[in-house]
Structure formats: C-alpha cells, structure tokens
C-alpha cells in the first residue's frame, strides 16, 4: 500500500462537501441552471416557456412632443417621442415627407451599454423598425407634404430605453406605433416660400391633424435555447445571454405577415416558424387590446 492509498480514507472523511446556493449556481453555471427549469416547462421567473411578461402602454407621456408613448414589458421600459419639423423634401420624392426612427440604449438603462456612438444592437433595432415602417407602408408620406418640392413634415421618432431587461425590439416597435397613433400636428400655411405654423391656441380638429396609419404592425420575439429545442417567448436579459439566437415575427392588425427576422445561430424549421407566427397572432391581439384600453 502506498502512502497516498493509506491517507486517502482519512482525507475523504475530513474533506468538506461542496454545495452551492441556487443564486450561486445560477451565476457559475447559468445555462445548466436554466436547463433544469426548462426541462420542467417553466422558467426561473415562474413563466411558462410560451408566456409573455406583463405589458403596459401609456400615451402622451412627453408634453413637448407631437406624440409620445411609454411601453413596459416586464423589466424593460422604453419611451418614444415623435417630433414633427418642417424640412425640405428629398430630391427623388418632392411630394413626400419622411420619418427617421432611432433607438437609444444608454448606460442609464443597463450597465451592459457604454457611452458613445450607438451600439450594434441599437443600430440593428433602429434599422429593423425603419424597414418595417417603410415596407409595411404604415404612413402615406404624401400626407406629410406641405408644398410640393418646397416643404414637408419630417418626423423624428426617438426611442429611449430607460430600463433594459431583454426583448428591446418588441418594446420599441410597440412604443413607436403607440406614439405615432398619438401624434397631432398643427396645420401649416405656405406663402411665398414661408411656412407658418400657429402655436397660440389649443390644438383641435380645425387647426391640427392626426396621422392616418394605414397599418399597425406589432411583433413578438422568441429566443432559441439549446439550438431551438426550446423556444422562449419574450426573453429577458439573462435568457438572451444564454440562448443561441432569436426569431422576431411582425404582423399587422389583419394578421398579415410584415416581417420575420432571425438573429444568431439555431435552426428555424418550417414547423418552428409556424409555431412562432401562430403565437405572435395571439400576442398581437393581446397588445392591441392593451393599447386600445389605454387610449380610452
């Protein structure tokens, strides 16, 4: 018997057992921690895999904007303000106004973001919203024309995230659509190259107008866990960090498909895509009910 063999039993008897609390295990092995819950059909926050977080929508939260809205999905909160400014039309569309959406993810909403130029994630969300609004023809941009070839309305659509806990795209798009529905712009007059907009009296139907939204696209995002073996609706920040990718489906009020975008790895079979589209129809109906209720 070697010296090592002779001491092994006593070492085994005196060695402490290593145990971790749930919070420690989650920090050290987040994927395994989540997998134990997902195998039971639930998540660490108590939600079912296909459940969305509580959602609220509030209109007119910025008094200095032409339209605004605040949307909260779980721990993610965004505020969207729309500002209408008189501008020169673009050369190729002299009788069209235009809009410029922008999403800001600053250190205020999460320590994961840094000061400086927009992050890659912020740029992707901004571009996705811009593409959905344009390709879905949400607005007839001719309605924003003041004088053809001379002056149009430019809509600056700014989304600021004040609290980040995942799924920024759904929150941002919902806030944009709610803010656009809340927009009211004073009727201008054009005389000899000068645009005049009265600002003395309160706005009403005689001296101002609301935007006519041809479509109202809304989205639902699903994270793919374990290479799409598990699909998570409305992922939070910690879930996004351990997932392989995500799928976002955008539908209009008639259930017509406006956009499908996929980020990251993970497979996306036809059956998986159909599953996401069907769940998005249910989610979009819920969102429209919430938005309609708050407008009353």
C-alpha positions, 0 to 999 in steps of 0.5 A: 500500500502506498502512502497516498492509498493509506491517507486517502480514507482519512482525507475523504472523511475530513474533506468538506462537501461542496454545495452551492446556493441556487443564486450561486449556481445560477451565476457559475453555471447559468445555462445548466441552471436554466436547463433544469427549469426548462426541462420542467416547462417553466422558467426561473421567473415562474413563466411558462416557456410560451408566456409573455411578461406583463405589458403596459402602454401609456400615451402622451407621456412627453408634453413637448412632443407631437406624440409620445408613448411609454411601453413596459414589458416586464423589466424593460421600459422604453419611451418614444417621442415623435417630433414633427419639423418642417424640412425640405423634401428629398430630391427623388420624392418632392411630394413626400415627407419622411420619418427617421426612427432611432433607438437609444440604449444608454448606460442609464438603462443597463450597465451592459451599454457604454457611452458613445456612438450607438451600439450594434444592437441599437443600430440593428433595432433602429434599422429593423423598425425603419424597414418595417415602417417603410415596407409595411407602408404604415404612413402615406408620406404624401400626407406629410407634404406641405408644398410640393418640392418646397416643404414637408413634415419630417418626423423624428421618432426617438426611442429611449430605453430607460430600463433594459431587461431583454426583448428591446425590439418588441418594446420599441416597435410597440412604443413607436406605433403607440406614439405615432397613433398619438401624434397631432400636428398643427396645420401649416400655411405656405406663402411665398416660400414661408411656412407658418405654423400657429402655436397660440391656441389649443390644438383641435380638429380645425387647426391640427391633424392626426396621422392616418396609419394605414397599418399597425404592425406589432411583433413578438420575439422568441429566443432559441435555447439549446439550438431551438429545442426550446423556444422562449417567448419574450426573453429577458436579459439573462435568457438572451445571454444564454440562448443561441439566437432569436426569431422576431415575427411582425404582423399587422392588425389583419394578421398579415405577415410584415416581417420575420427576422432571425438573429444568431445561430439555431435552426428555424424549421418550417414547423418552428416558424409556424409555431412562432407566427401562430403565437405572435397572432395571439400576442398581437391581439393581446397588445392591441387590446392593451393599447386600445384600453389605454387610449380610452 
